[in-house]
């Protein structure tokens, strides 16, 4: 079991460029989410998905797009990168427990993104 | 909207000192409470959680936390820290909804 994997580990972009951060999990978890981590602000939820074909916005969705075509993958797209998107990005997944999702989150190793 | 505050931005302790990290949340209803730890260069790991029952919960590596409902607090404690406890610690809440709200984090530096 690889758990939650993220690529790339590091990325530098110029303002206006686009890119996709990849996230995959091999645990068959229906719930997946993206957070950004900024100093002094903890983790803030960007987007989340409760299953293939279903996505929703979190606390800070502007400037980011997501899609969920399979249970395993949940890519995060930056359409036109801005310096304010310099951050560390974490993907997480949660298994289902009956009618609900477990409160146990499995985090990926993170992607450190710098936008110049 | 819920919010989570953590009292200290950066705590510096010597080995064997006792630790208490403060966490307060704003939600007035029933919540689930969590502490996560992020060791340098690693991803977040669950340290302990509180759902219901005994308000004193024990986690991994000798950590414990006490839920005080009247104070909306969930403080993390360890009687004697080690150098290997150097990490960032995040408090988080979930109000039985889909998502979590994290605090800003407290960086702990333990001096050998």
Interface residues (C-beta under 8 A of the other chain):
Chain A: X31 X33 X35 X40 X41 X42 X43 X44 X45 X48 X50 X58 X90 X101 X103 X104 X105 X107 X108 X109 X110
Chain B: X4 X9 X32 X34 X42 X43 X44 X45 X46 X49 X51 X90 X92 X94 X98 X99 X100 X102 X103 X104 X105
